[in-house]
Amino acid sequence: QVQLAESGGDSVQVGGSLRLSCAASYYIHCMGWFRQAPGKEREGVARIWTVGGLTYYTDSVKGRFTISRDNAKNSVYLQMNDLEPADTAMYYCAAGGRCADWTSFDYWGQGTQVTVSS
């Protein structure tokens, strides 16, 4: 199985920025970020397909978050700007074989906590 390790989570104030990083042990075509807040279901945040560089975002983060990859390093990043309290969650790196939707992600990291306070 692919091993994923996230980092970069922190506590910030409203309007602040964070950059999450995820290093994978093996190359996978599709990588993404999910988040889960206490008492809420897991939500897909952003995903990227390495072949064409296509990206996908959930509506709530469009214009604020940017996902990118470094294929040589088997890494994926999430630049988060203008953070809001609603962004508070455990963020998980994920990898899979397709990027058509938020399903079919077979590998998951252990998570990194993002907390946004006002």
N, C-alpha and C positions, 0 to 999 in steps of 0.2 A: 504494500500500500504506500501511497504518497504521504510523506510526513510534512505537515505545515506548522509554522511557528510565527505567531503574530507578535508585534511590538508597537509601541508608540502611544498607547492609551494613557490618558492622564485626566486630571481635574482642571477645568478651565472655566472662565467666566463667559457669559453670553457675549457673542461677537468674536470670540477667540478662534484660533485655528489649531489644528493638529494634523499630523501626517502619520498615518498608520502604514506599517510595513509587514510583509508576509514573505518569508523565505520557504520555498518548496524544495524537497529532496529530489524531485523528478519533474520533468517538463510535462505540462498538461495544457491542452489547447485553450480551455476555458477556465478562467479564474474569476472569483468574485468575492464580495463582502456582504455579509448578512449581519443583522443585529437583533437582539432580543432584550426587551426591557422587562422588569419584574411584572408578572401577571399578564403579560402580553405574548402573542404568538411571534414566532420568528419571522423576520421581514427581510426580503432581499433589498439590498441597498444599491449595489452597482456590480456590474460584471463586464468582462472584456474578453473578446475572442482574439487570440494572438495572430491568426492567419491574415485577417484583413484589418485588424486594429479596431473593429467595431466595438462600441461601448453602449451600455444600457444603464439607465438610472431609474429608480423609483421617483415618482413625481415630487415627493416632499424634499428631495435633495438636489434636484436639477438647478443648475446655476450656482450652487454652493460647493458641491463635492466633485472631485475629479479622480477617476481611476486611471491608472497607467501600469505598464509592465516593463520589466527589463528581462527579456527572454534569455539573454546570456547568463543571467544570474538566477533564473527560475523564480523571479520575485514579482510581486504585485504590490501596488501602493494605493492608498486612498488619501488624497489631500482634502481636508475638510475645513472650509472657511465659513465665517458667519454662523458659528455654532449656536444652536438654540437648546433650551431645556428639553425639548422633545427628542433631541438627538441622544440623550442620555441612555446608554444601553451597553450590554456586552457585545462587542463586535467580533465576528468570526470570519476568518479567511476560509474560502472553500475552493475546490477545484473539481472539474468534471470534463466530460467529453464533448459537450455541446453547449450552445449559448442561446438556444431558441426561446427559453423561458427560465424561470427560477428553479426549475426542477432538475434532476439528473446530476446533482453535485454529489459525488461519491466520497470525497475526502474533506475533512474538516480540521481546523486548528482548535486549540484549546481556549482561545478567546483573549481579548484585551479590553479592559474596562475604560469607557469614556463617560465622564460625568461633566455636565454643563450646568452651572449654577447662576442664578440671577440675584 
